[in-house]
Amino acid sequence: MNPLDQSPDQFSSFPPLQFIPFPPPPNPNPSPSPNYNHNPNLNSNPSPDDPIETQFHIQNPSPTSANHLLSFTVPKKRRRGRPQRKAASFHVPPLPNVILNGNNGLVPSSSSYSSATITPISIRHNVENPNSSTRTVPNISDEIIVINKESTAEALIALSSGFPADSLTEEEIDAGVVPVVGGIEQVNYILIRNHIIAKWRENVSNWITKEMFIDEIPKHGHTLLDSAYNYLVSHGYINFGVAPAIKEKSPAEPSKANVIVIGAGLAGLAAARQLMRFGYKVTVLEGRKRAGGRVYTKKMEGGNRVCAAADLGGSVLTGTLGNPLGIMARQLGYQLHKVRDKCPLYSLDGSPVDHDMDMKVETAFNRLLDKASKLRQLMGEVSVDVSLGAALETFRQVYGDAVNAEEMNLFNWHLANLEYANAELLSKLSLAFWDQDDPYDMGGDHCFLPGGNGRLVQALAENVPISYEKTVHTIRYGSDGVQVIAGSQVFEADMALCTVPLGVLKSGSIKFIPELPQRKLDGIKRLGFGLLNKVAMLFPHVFWGTDLDTFGHLCDEPSRRGEFFLFYSYGTVAGGPLLIALVAGEAAHKFESMPPTDAVTRVIQILKGIYEPQGINVPEPIQTVCTRWGGDPFSLGSYSNVAVGASGDDYDILAESVGDGRLFFAGEATTRRYPATMHGAFLSGLREAANMANYSNARALRTKVDRSPSKNAHSCASLLADLFREPDLEFGSFSVIFARKNADPKSSAILRVTFSEPRKKSHEGSKQDQQHSNKLLFQQLQSHFNQQQQFQVYTLLSRQQALDLREVRGGDEMRLNYLCEKLGVKLVGRKGLGSTADSVIASIKAERGNRKPASTALALKSGTLKLKTGILKRKVVRKAKIVRNSNVLAAAANSNVVNGKVSEETKMSEEIGTTDQLLLDTLGSGQNQGDLLKQ
């Protein structure tokens, strides 16, 4: 019998948890601490013996140096006693400490203005003539709101919720939370937004009301308060979860349309609860006999009242700062157990791996990953078609030192660990984008939930109408609603949310009528969906000790390197002596057909080889369970990854709704920021609940939601990406497309502004005393969410205005100031351009006809080749980390010498090594990657 399909367990019957070492201390007032940074390498809770501690430095700008950035250094995550590494700096522009110029714009207070700064304690204003000794108070709407003295601390809490510290998300821009992007109102909105989030985090069991802030916010800020509060509540950033005060807010009887949720995993449950609170009538259809999907806690038990809770699916909360599942655990009063860093490795014969050898191989492994990361910058779009495995193997062959068999086994262990983190063979992972989600990694420790994650599932499923054993095979959707067919039953509703795993979508077992747009079908095909399996073993007692949570074992066959390579010790958190062995990579696929008795016998042999030489007897397990996630018809795999040929854009494509707001999609494979995680699935459910409510409310008001993708196979976003590969004008961060045949100066054009990594200061006619600088605004938009990936906003303007903008001197800052202040243009996300822009896009597309674009669509889409080389994915404690240069070098476009200086491409080539041009030629030539990567 497949253990994944068993009926729900009664978690209340679990034995009391007798011993939980190192529980995190309760924090009744979790104000923003120096623990959080949006950098994934942050160690938020260092243990007493950890020599690396987070350093937090705030440089509050003084009147003489108010343009200093708030910065705190973030050391690389320490692994297994690795020495401290060079710390990287993270900067947050000081939002409240700015001054107002005469045009109501924001300028750094270090400019030549003689006016005073606006500080968190008092507000003073400039007059229109900054050199005048007389000061007058401008319009009150130009004030920056002062809520309290903790604006920086509150910005850090907002970061932990996924918001940039000093700018808007694209979702906020699309929602129109402020009338003008980049103005004073944006600054005030951000301050209010951050304050509301921080207030809720003080006690996540309370329901935060808008009235709590009325007295704190000046009257002229109440409109922004309404906007921020409504956005945060409707999108599930506050007032979510299972606390009694929050559950009480759900209406007793639904008053809105019927909604069907397909799948009772974390995404489906999160969406269902939120929709029920919004007043919708919800029906959840689940194919299994239980809720939770790929999160499954099984009760294992034996004689002598020995039992334990085994997480056979999702098990580790990967980062706890801002993690919504961690917030739910707080609401339920559950303490999390930090997964400790200690992780010894054992050789084939069971002897401990020599420490010096371990560090030598680990350093070499990190060096190869570092080189592969730099190589993809040089390769450009060619890297889209190259696997991470091919690059690593090629580098190993070229740079590998003489190694003995033990070192090679150790190297293969690291490869297996990487395959575990991605649930995929390295030969199938994209060199270009395999770690595209790193910038959004949740900060903080990796943790176990004592008693298993099924406790969260049980709390989420409470009072949710779930129909079990309903296998959906057909989904019809149209302008009048949806029909979902399971067996012989037909369920009708106004909208439906599909949360089935990517593996099920790939299999085609669900028929969509009409067929999904080709754009979505292609995304489903491109993304990878890998496999991880487990062997859970309940023993009579804990013979392996309670001083560690993980240990590893080496293998001498590359094709079996992922077979039982890592063990998780759950003896201190499962309520009983539980040990789980992981199977990753190629071994995970072979494991699907391995007889369970053979698998358990092999694991016991490994354990005896490790512990019996130490004089420790290894007993026979009382009960064992072997997972078969690849064969489970309701998952057909474990979790998603970016395969060769795919990119992070494909997660966004999978998240797009179809049928003009009738059929929606959620799940870990629909979140670009948090794929392959439990919290990613949960957050995607909250996201789609907000989207569904948005469409439903619009229909109720007889209005049309203008949102990509359109009914055409290619959405507005896709068309824009295609057209902007060959812009008609390009200057600085600005690019323009227009109809070339129409030379009328008043004809429409579409402008795109791209903000990416901080650029070197432009000397294009700039002066130190430039009085109309919009530098802070430029920095705000430029630092959007992740400073090392691109953020693009758009607007519609005339051809003549675009030409005039090109002639503005002073660099991008002055152009942005001219655009916003002189022309009064509002910059919006790509989804907010409106129907007028749609017709312009269509006409430009029609004019260009079938002209072949300059480069492949996937390679340059949304600027995703601006890859970051700073941080690698961290899903387990034993995770390879790289010391990387914090200044990412981009390949120069033309020559090796520009203006008498060596180009960045030359610098990068020298940094990687002279041999690497051969690797570029090898990897880019289409050579068989299977020959390069020997499994």
ZAMARGU-4260 file (C-alpha; in steps of 0.2 Angstrom, whole numbers, plus 5000, padded with zeros to 4 digits):
<rodrens>
0) 5000/5000/5000 | 5007/5017/4996 | 5009/5026/5012 | 5007/5043/5004 | 4988/5039/5002
5) 4984/5034/5019 | 4970/5042/5029 | 4973/5057/5040 | 4982/5053/5056 | 4976/5060/5073
10) 4990/5071/5078 | 4982/5073/5095 | 4987/5054/5099 | 5005/5058/5097 | 5015/5055/5113
15) 5020/5071/5123 | 5037/5078/5117 | 5049/5074/5131 | 5064/5083/5125 | 5067/5097/5113
20) 5085/5103/5114 | 5089/5121/5110 | 5071/5128/5108 | 5071/5146/5102 | 5067/5158/5117
25) 5049/5166/5116 | 5050/5183/5109 | 5034/5193/5114 | 5040/5208/5106 | 5048/5203/5090
30) 5054/5221/5084 | 5065/5221/5070 | 5082/5214/5076 | 5099/5214/5068 | 5095/5196/5063
35) 5086/5200/5047 | 5093/5204/5030 | 5086/5200/5013 | 5103/5192/5010 | 5100/5173/5011
40) 5117/5170/5019 | 5112/5178/5035 | 5114/5168/5051 | 5100/5175/5061 | 5102/5165/5077
45) 5121/5160/5079 | 5124/5147/5092 | 5135/5151/5107 | 5150/5142/5100 | 5148/5150/5083
50) 5162/5163/5079 | 5152/5171/5066 | 5139/5183/5072 | 5128/5195/5062 | 5135/5213/5062
55) 5122/5227/5061 | 5127/5244/5059 | 5116/5259/5056 | 5123/5275/5051 | 5110/5288/5055
60) 5113/5302/5043 | 5117/5318/5051 | 5113/5335/5044 | 5131/5336/5037 | 5131/5318/5030
65) 5113/5313/5027 | 5116/5304/5011 | 5125/5290/5020 | 5116/5273/5018 | 5110/5263/5032
70) 5121/5248/5031 | 5124/5231/5040 | 5137/5218/5035 | 5131/5201/5032 | 5144/5187/5034
75) 5143/5171/5024 | 5133/5157/5032 | 5145/5146/5042 | 5145/5128/5038 | 5153/5115/5049
80) 5166/5125/5058 | 5171/5134/5042 | 5182/5150/5046 | 5173/5167/5045 | 5172/5174/5027
85) 5172/5191/5021 | 5156/5200/5025 | 5145/5208/5012 | 5137/5225/5015 | 5118/5228/5013
90) 5112/5245/5011 | 5095/5253/5014 | 5093/5271/5009 | 5087/5282/5024 | 5069/5285/5019
95) 5064/5298/5032 | 5081/5308/5031 | 5078/5317/5014 | 5073/5335/5009 | 5061/5342/4998
100) 5066/5353/4983 | 5055/5367/4976 | 5047/5355/4963 | 5041/5343/4977 | 5054/5330/4972
105) 5066/5321/4984 | 5084/5325/4984 | 5098/5319/4995 | 5101/5330/5010 | 5119/5331/5006
110) 5116/5342/4991 | 5121/5360/4990 | 5104/5365/4997 | 5106/5376/5013 | 5090/5369/5020
115) 5089/5357/5035 | 5085/5339/5033 | 5069/5330/5038 | 5073/5319/5052 | 5062/5306/5061
120) 5059/5318/5076 | 5055/5335/5067 | 5050/5340/5050 | 5057/5356/5042 | 5054/5362/5024
125) 5063/5370/5010 | 5057/5386/5002 | 5056/5387/4984 | 5072/5398/4984 | 5084/5387/4994
130) 5096/5402/4997 | 5083/5413/5005 | 5084/5415/5024 | 5066/5416/5025 | 5056/5399/5026
135) 5038/5396/5023 | 5029/5380/5025 | 5023/5372/5009 | 5007/5362/5006 | 5004/5350/5020
140) 5003/5336/5007 | 5021/5338/5004 | 5026/5333/5021 | 5035/5316/5025 | 5024/5308/5038
145) 5033/5305/5055 | 5026/5290/5063 | 5039/5286/5076 | 5058/5284/5077 | 5059/5266/5071
150) 5057/5269/5052 | 5073/5259/5049 | 5069/5245/5060 | 5051/5244/5053 | 5059/5243/5035
155) 5068/5228/5040 | 5053/5219/5046 | 5045/5224/5029 | 5060/5216/5021 | 5056/5200/5030
160) 5038/5200/5022 | 5045/5201/5005 | 5044/5220/5003 | 5059/5231/4997 | 5064/5243/5011
165) 5062/5259/5001 | 5051/5256/4986 | 5036/5247/4979 | 5034/5230/4973 | 5027/5228/4955
170) 5011/5220/4963 | 5009/5237/4973 | 5012/5247/4957 | 4999/5237/4948 | 4986/5239/4962
175) 4988/5257/4961 | 4992/5260/4979 | 4999/5277/4976 | 4993/5290/4963 | 5011/5293/4957
180) 5025/5281/4958 | 5041/5290/4965 | 5033/5305/4973 | 5032/5310/4991 | 5016/5300/4993
185) 5026/5284/4989 | 5038/5288/5003 | 5023/5291/5015 | 5014/5275/5009 | 5030/5265/5012
190) 5032/5272/5029 | 5014/5268/5033 | 5015/5251/5025 | 5030/5246/5035 | 5023/5252/5051
195) 5007/5242/5049 | 5017/5226/5046 | 5028/5229/5061 | 5013/5232/5072 | 5005/5215/5067
200) 5022/5206/5070 | 5022/5212/5088 | 5008/5200/5091 | 5003/5189/5076 | 4988/5182/5086
205) 4979/5198/5086 | 4968/5206/5072 | 4975/5222/5066 | 4962/5235/5063 | 4964/5251/5053
210) 4957/5261/5068 | 4973/5257/5077 | 4983/5269/5066 | 4971/5284/5065 | 4979/5294/5079
215) 4996/5290/5073 | 4994/5295/5055 | 4991/5314/5051 | 4974/5317/5042 | 4982/5320/5025
220) 4989/5303/5026 | 4973/5294/5029 | 4970/5290/5011 | 4987/5281/5010 | 4983/5272/5026
225) 4967/5266/5018 | 4977/5260/5003 | 4991/5252/5013 | 4979/5243/5025 | 4967/5237/5012
230) 4982/5230/5001 | 4990/5221/5015 | 4974/5213/5022 | 4968/5208/5004 | 4984/5201/4999
235) 4987/5191/5015 | 5002/5200/5022 | 4994/5203/5039 | 4979/5196/5048 | 4982/5178/5041
240) 4984/5161/5049 | 4974/5151/5062 | 4974/5162/5077 | 4957/5162/5086 | 4955/5181/5083
245) 4958/5179/5064 | 4947/5164/5062 | 4933/5174/5070 | 4933/5186/5056 | 4927/5173/5044
250) 4908/5176/5041 | 4896/5163/5047 | 4888/5161/5030 | 4895/5165/5013 | 4888/5180/5004
255) 4899/5179/4987 | 4901/5168/4973 | 4905/5149/4973 | 4924/5145/4971 | 4932/5128/4968
260) 4949/5124/4974 | 4958/5109/4966 | 4970/5102/4979 | 4971/5102/4998 | 4990/5106/4999
265) 4997/5121/5008 | 4993/5132/4993 | 4975/5126/4992 | 4972/5127/5010 | 4979/5144/5012
270) 4968/5150/4997 | 4953/5142/5004 | 4954/5149/5021 | 4957/5167/5014 | 4943/5166/5001
275) 4931/5160/5015 | 4936/5175/5025 | 4932/5186/5010 | 4915/5178/5010 | 4916/5166/4996
280) 4908/5149/4996 | 4922/5137/4994 | 4923/5119/4989 | 4940/5110/4990 | 4942/5094/4979
285) 4956/5083/4985 | 4961/5067/4976 | 4969/5059/4991 | 4961/5053/5007 | 4970/5066/5017
290) 4975/5085/5016 | 4992/5092/5015 | 4998/5086/4997 | 5017/5084/4997 | 5017/5089/5016
295) 5013/5073/5025 | 5016/5068/5043 | 5014/5050/5046 | 5012/5042/5063 | 5024/5028/5065
300) 5022/5016/5080 | 5028/5000/5087 | 5027/4990/5103 | 5031/4997/5121 | 5021/5012/5116
305) 5035/5019/5105 | 5029/5030/5091 | 5035/5046/5082 | 5029/5058/5069 | 5038/5056/5052
310) 5038/5070/5039 | 5038/5060/5023 | 5036/5075/5012 | 5041/5093/5016 | 5050/5093/5032
315) 5062/5108/5034 | 5056/5126/5036 | 5070/5134/5025 | 5072/5151/5034 | 5061/5157/5048
320) 5062/5176/5046 | 5046/5182/5039 | 5041/5164/5035 | 5022/5163/5036 | 5023/5145/5042
325) 5034/5151/5056 | 5021/5164/5060 | 5008/5151/5060 | 5018/5140/5072 | 5019/5156/5084
330) 5000/5157/5083 | 4998/5139/5088 | 5011/5141/5102 | 5023/5129/5093 | 5042/5131/5096
335) 5053/5127/5082 | 5069/5117/5083 | 5084/5125/5074 | 5093/5112/5063 | 5111/5112/5070
340) 5126/5115/5059 | 5136/5100/5065 | 5135/5087/5051 | 5149/5074/5051 | 5153/5063/5036
345) 5157/5045/5036 | 5167/5035/5023 | 5162/5019/5014 | 5169/5008/5029 | 5160/5019/5042
350) 5176/5029/5047 | 5174/5048/5050 | 5180/5058/5035 | 5197/5067/5039 | 5193/5085/5043
355) 5207/5092/5033 | 5202/5082/5018 | 5184/5087/5020 | 5188/5105/5020 | 5200/5103/5005
360) 5187/5095/4994 | 5173/5107/5000 | 5184/5122/4996 | 5188/5114/4978 | 5170/5111/4976
365) 5165/5129/4980 | 5179/5135/4969 | 5171/5126/4954 | 5154/5132/4958 | 5161/5150/4958
370) 5170/5147/4942 | 5154/5141/4934 | 5144/5156/4940 | 5157/5168/4933 | 5157/5158/4917
375) 5139/5160/4913 | 5141/5179/4913 | 5154/5177/4899 | 5143/5165/4890 | 5128/5176/4889
380) 5113/5168/4882 | 5123/5153/4877 | 5122/5147/4895 | 5103/5145/4894 | 5106/5129/4884
385) 5120/5122/4895 | 5118/5112/4911 | 5126/5116/4928 | 5132/5098/4928 | 5141/5100/4911
390) 5150/5116/4917 | 5155/5108/4934 | 5162/5092/4926 | 5171/5102/4913 | 5179/5113/4926
395) 5183/5098/4936 | 5192/5090/4922 | 5202/5106/4918 | 5206/5112/4935 | 5205/5097/4946
400) 5220/5093/4956 | 5226/5075/4958 | 5214/5067/4969 | 5212/5050/4977 | 5197/5039/4978
405) 5192/5046/4995 | 5192/5063/4989 | 5182/5059/4973 | 5169/5051/4984 | 5168/5066/4995
410) 5167/5077/4979 | 5152/5066/4973 | 5144/5069/4990 | 5143/5087/4987 | 5136/5084/4970
415) 5122/5073/4978 | 5119/5087/4991 | 5116/5099/4976 | 5105/5087/4968 | 5095/5086/4984
420) 5093/5104/4985 | 5085/5105/4968 | 5077/5088/4967 | 5086/5085/4950 | 5101/5078/4942
425) 5114/5092/4939 | 5114/5087/4920 | 5097/5093/4919 | 5098/5110/4929 | 5101/5126/4920
430) 5118/5134/4922 | 5110/5151/4918 | 5096/5151/4930 | 5096/5136/4942 | 5098/5148/4957
435) 5087/5162/4951 | 5077/5162/4967 | 5092/5165/4979 | 5089/5184/4980 | 5072/5180/4989
440) 5078/5167/5001 | 5070/5169/5018 | 5083/5174/5031 | 5085/5165/5047 | 5088/5147/5053
445) 5082/5131/5045 | 5070/5123/5057 | 5060/5107/5061 | 5043/5108/5068 | 5042/5096/5083
450) 5028/5084/5080 | 5029/5087/5061 | 5022/5099/5048 | 5006/5089/5048 | 5001/5100/5063
455) 5000/5115/5052 | 4990/5106/5039 | 4978/5100/5052 | 4976/5118/5058 | 4973/5125/5041
460) 4961/5111/5036 | 4950/5114/5051 | 4932/5119/5046 | 4937/5120/5027 | 4925/5110/5016
465) 4936/5097/5008 | 4929/5083/4998 | 4942/5069/4998 | 4945/5055/4985 | 4939/5067/4971
470) 4951/5065/4956 | 4949/5079/4944 | 4951/5075/4926 | 4943/5089/4916 | 4942/5108/4919
475) 4931/5118/4908 | 4932/5137/4909 | 4924/5151/4900 | 4917/5169/4902 | 4902/5162/4912
480) 4911/5152/4924 | 4920/5135/4927 | 4915/5116/4927 | 4927/5104/4936 | 4923/5086/4933
485) 4929/5072/4945 | 4924/5055/4940 | 4906/5056/4936 | 4903/5072/4947 | 4902/5089/4939
490) 4906/5104/4950 | 4901/5121/4944 | 4907/5138/4951 | 4911/5156/4947 | 4930/5153/4948
495) 4942/5139/4951 | 4959/5138/4958 | 4971/5124/4952 | 4985/5119/4964 | 4990/5102/4957
500) 5009/5099/4957 | 5019/5103/4941 | 5021/5085/4939 | 5003/5082/4936 | 5001/5097/4924
505) 5016/5089/4914 | 5007/5072/4913 | 4992/5079/4905 | 4981/5069/4916 | 4969/5085/4918
510) 4961/5090/4902 | 4958/5109/4900 | 4944/5115/4889 | 4948/5126/4880 | 4966/5120/4880
515) 4978/5131/4890 | 4987/5145/4880 | 5003/5139/4871 | 5013/5151/4882 | 5008/5142/4898
520) 5010/5125/4890 | 5027/5129/4885 | 5031/5135/4902 | 5025/5119/4910 | 5036/5109/4898
525) 5051/5119/4901 | 5052/5119/4920 | 5059/5104/4928 | 5050/5094/4941 | 5062/5082/4951
530) 5062/5069/4963 | 5068/5066/4981 | 5063/5050/4991 | 5065/5045/5010 | 5067/5030/5021
535) 5059/5033/5038 | 5064/5021/5052 | 5057/5020/5069 | 5069/5011/5081 | 5067/5005/5099
540) 5079/5019/5105 | 5090/5033/5100 | 5107/5024/5097 | 5115/5038/5086 | 5115/5052/5100
545) 5105/5068/5102 | 5120/5080/5099 | 5117/5082/5080 | 5103/5084/5068 | 5111/5078/5052
550) 5125/5066/5046 | 5131/5060/5029 | 5138/5045/5021 | 5149/5043/5005 | 5147/5031/4991
555) 5160/5025/4978 | 5149/5024/4963 | 5144/5041/4955 | 5127/5034/4949 | 5123/5030/4967
560) 5130/5045/4975 | 5113/5051/4981 | 5108/5035/4989 | 5106/5037/5008 | 5119/5051/5007
565) 5111/5061/5021 | 5102/5056/5037 | 5090/5067/5047 | 5089/5064/5066 | 5072/5067/5072
570) 5074/5059/5089 | 5072/5075/5098 | 5058/5082/5088 | 5047/5068/5082 | 5042/5061/5099
575) 5051/5045/5097 | 5068/5038/5090 | 5066/5042/5072 | 5079/5042/5058 | 5076/5047/5040
580) 5088/5043/5026 | 5087/5054/5010 | 5089/5047/4992 | 5093/5061/4979 | 5098/5062/4961
585) 5099/5047/4949 | 5097/5036/4965 | 5080/5043/4969 | 5073/5037/4952 | 5081/5020/4954
590) 5074/5019/4972 | 5056/5020/4965 | 5058/5002/4959 | 5069/4995/4973 | 5060/4983/4985
595) 5057/4991/5002 | 5066/4977/5011 | 5082/4979/5000 | 5082/4998/5004 | 5080/4995/5022
600) 5093/4982/5023 | 5105/4993/5014 | 5102/5008/5026 | 5105/4996/5041 | 5121/4990/5034
605) 5127/5008/5032 | 5122/5012/5050 | 5131/4997/5057 | 5146/5001/5047 | 5146/5019/5056
610) 5141/5014/5074 | 5147/4996/5077 | 5165/5001/5076 | 5161/5013/5090 | 5154/4999/5101
615) 5136/5004/5098 | 5124/4991/5093 | 5112/4995/5079 | 5095/4987/5083 | 5082/4982/5070
620) 5069/4995/5066 | 5052/4993/5073 | 5043/5001/5058 | 5050/5008/5041 | 5042/5018/5027
625) 5049/5020/5010 | 5042/5035/5000 | 5038/5034/4981 | 5034/5052/4976 | 5038/5049/4958
630) 5024/5035/4957 | 5011/5045/4967 | 4998/5049/4954 | 4994/5065/4964 | 5011/5072/4963
635) 5022/5062/4951 | 5038/5070/4958 | 5044/5081/4973 | 5047/5099/4968 | 5051/5110/4954
640) 5068/5117/4947 | 5074/5127/4933 | 5079/5115/4920 | 5090/5118/4905 | 5081/5130/4893
645) 5069/5137/4907 | 5071/5153/4917 | 5063/5161/4932 | 5050/5169/4920 | 5042/5152/4918
650) 5036/5152/4936 | 5027/5168/4932 | 5019/5161/4917 | 5013/5146/4927 | 5005/5158/4939
655) 4995/5168/4926 | 4977/5166/4926 | 4967/5161/4910 | 4949/5163/4904 | 4948/5181/4909
660) 4949/5179/4927 | 4940/5162/4929 | 4954/5149/4931 | 4969/5153/4942 | 4985/5143/4947
665) 4994/5142/4963 | 5007/5130/4971 | 5026/5130/4973 | 5029/5129/4955 | 5020/5146/4952
670) 5031/5157/4963 | 5047/5164/4956 | 5053/5170/4973 | 5050/5154/4983 | 5049/5139/4972
675) 5052/5121/4980 | 5047/5127/4997 | 5032/5125/5009 | 5031/5143/5012 | 5031/5147/4994
680) 5016/5136/4991 | 5007/5144/5006 | 5011/5162/4999 | 5005/5157/4982 | 4988/5152/4989
685) 4986/5169/4998 | 4992/5178/4982 | 4979/5169/4971 | 4965/5172/4984 | 4968/5191/4982
690) 4968/5189/4963 | 4952/5180/4963 | 4944/5192/4974 | 4950/5206/4963 | 4942/5199/4947
695) 4926/5194/4956 | 4924/5212/4963 | 4928/5219/4946 | 4914/5209/4938 | 4902/5213/4952
700) 4905/5232/4947 | 4903/5228/4929 | 4921/5233/4926 | 4935/5224/4917 | 4951/5219/4925
705) 4965/5224/4913 | 4978/5211/4917 | 4990/5201/4907 | 4990/5189/4900 | 4977/5194/4887
710) 4966/5181/4878 | 4979/5180/4865 | 4992/5166/4866 | 5005/5180/4869 | 5001/5191/4883
715) 5005/5210/4884 | 5020/5205/4894 | 5026/5193/4882 | 5024/5205/4867 | 5033/5219/4876
720) 5048/5207/4880 | 5049/5203/4861 | 5047/5221/4855 | 5060/5229/4867 | 5073/5217/4862
725) 5075/5229/4847 | 5070/5246/4854 | 5069/5261/4842 | 5078/5272/4855 | 5089/5268/4869
730) 5098/5279/4881 | 5105/5276/4898 | 5091/5266/4907 | 5078/5271/4895 | 5072/5262/4879
735) 5057/5267/4868 | 5047/5258/4855 | 5036/5266/4842 | 5028/5264/4825 | 5042/5268/4813
740) 5030/5271/4798 | 5021/5285/4808 | 5032/5300/4809 | 5019/5311/4817 | 5027/5318/4833
745) 5011/5316/4842 | 5010/5297/4838 | 5011/5286/4853 | 5027/5277/4860 | 5030/5266/4874
750) 5044/5270/4886 | 5053/5257/4897 | 5064/5262/4912 | 5075/5248/4918 | 5083/5248/4935
755) 5096/5236/4939 | 5112/5236/4949 | 5118/5253/4955 | 5127/5261/4940 | 5143/5271/4941
760) 5139/5290/4943 | 5135/5297/4926 | 5146/5312/4921 | 5134/5317/4907 | 5133/5335/4911
765) 5130/5332/4929 | 5136/5344/4942 | 5138/5342/4961 | 5126/5357/4964 | 5113/5351/4953
770) 5097/5358/4961 | 5084/5347/4953 | 5092/5330/4956 | 5080/5316/4959 | 5094/5305/4965
775) 5085/5297/4980 | 5069/5293/4969 | 5081/5285/4957 | 5089/5275/4970 | 5072/5270/4977
780) 5066/5263/4961 | 5083/5256/4957 | 5085/5246/4973 | 5068/5238/4970 | 5067/5221/4980
785) 5084/5214/4974 | 5098/5226/4969 | 5105/5213/4958 | 5091/5209/4946 | 5081/5221/4935
790) 5065/5230/4938 | 5056/5238/4924 | 5042/5251/4923 | 5033/5258/4908 | 5023/5273/4902
795) 5014/5279/4887 | 5020/5295/4879 | 5022/5304/4862 | 5035/5301/4850 | 5041/5319/4852
800) 5041/5318/4871 | 5053/5302/4869 | 5064/5312/4858 | 5065/5327/4870 | 5068/5315/4884
805) 5083/5308/4875 | 5091/5325/4874 | 5090/5329/4893 | 5107/5330/4900 | 5113/5325/4917
810) 5111/5306/4916 | 5097/5295/4921 | 5093/5305/4937 | 5089/5320/4927 | 5079/5311/4914
815) 5069/5303/4927 | 5066/5320/4936 | 5061/5327/4919 | 5049/5313/4915 | 5040/5314/4932
820) 5041/5332/4936 | 5041/5341/4919 | 5030/5329/4909 | 5020/5323/4924 | 5021/5305/4919
825) 5016/5290/4930 | 5027/5275/4928 | 5018/5258/4930 | 5021/5240/4930 | 5019/5230/4914
830) 5002/5225/4919 | 4996/5242/4922 | 4998/5250/4905 | 4980/5249/4900 | 4970/5245/4884
835) 4977/5261/4875 | 4994/5254/4876 | 4988/5237/4871 | 4982/5244/4854 | 4999/5253/4852
840) 5008/5237/4856 | 4998/5227/4843 | 5001/5240/4830 | 5020/5240/4833 | 5019/5221/4832
845) 5009/5221/4816 | 5021/5233/4808 | 5037/5224/4813 | 5028/5208/4806 | 5039/5193/4806
850) 5056/5201/4808 | 5067/5189/4817 | 5072/5196/4834 | 5090/5199/4838 | 5091/5185/4851
855) 5081/5171/4858 | 5066/5175/4868 | 5071/5165/4884 | 5088/5172/4885 | 5084/5190/4887
860) 5067/5189/4894 | 5065/5202/4908 | 5083/5204/4910 | 5085/5188/4918 | 5103/5186/4911
865) 5108/5199/4923 | 5113/5185/4935 | 5119/5187/4952 | 5135/5178/4957 | 5134/5181/4976
870) 5124/5167/4984 | 5119/5149/4981 | 5103/5141/4986 | 5103/5135/5004 | 5090/5122/5008
875) 5100/5111/5020 | 5113/5114/5032 | 5126/5104/5022 | 5125/5116/5008 | 5140/5122/4997
880) 5143/5141/4999 | 5155/5151/4989 | 5165/5167/4993 | 5161/5178/4979 | 5166/5195/4974
885) 5152/5207/4979 | 5154/5217/4964 | 5147/5207/4950 | 5156/5209/4933 | 5146/5210/4917
890) 5153/5206/4901 | 5157/5221/4890 | 5147/5222/4874 | 5161/5227/4861 | 5179/5228/4864
895) 5192/5224/4878 | 5197/5242/4880 | 5185/5256/4883 | 5191/5274/4885 | 5208/5268/4889
900) 5203/5256/4902 | 5202/5237/4903 | 5184/5231/4900 | 5175/5221/4913 | 5174/5206/4901
905) 5193/5206/4901 | 5194/5207/4920 | 5182/5193/4922 | 5192/5182/4909 | 5207/5185/4919
910) 5198/5181/4935 | 5192/5165/4929 | 5208/5160/4920 | 5215/5159/4903 | 5209/5141/4900
915) 5191/5146/4902 | 5190/5152/4884 | 5192/5134/4879 | 5178/5130/4891 | 5167/5143/4883
920) 5170/5136/4866 | 5167/5118/4873 | 5151/5122/4882 | 5144/5133/4868 | 5148/5122/4854
925) 5134/5110/4857 | 5145/5096/4862 | 5135/5082/4870 | 5133/5086/4888 | 5130/5068/4893
930) 5148/5065/4888 | 5154/5079/4899 | 5144/5074/4914 | 5147/5056/4919 | 5134/5050/4931
</rodrens>
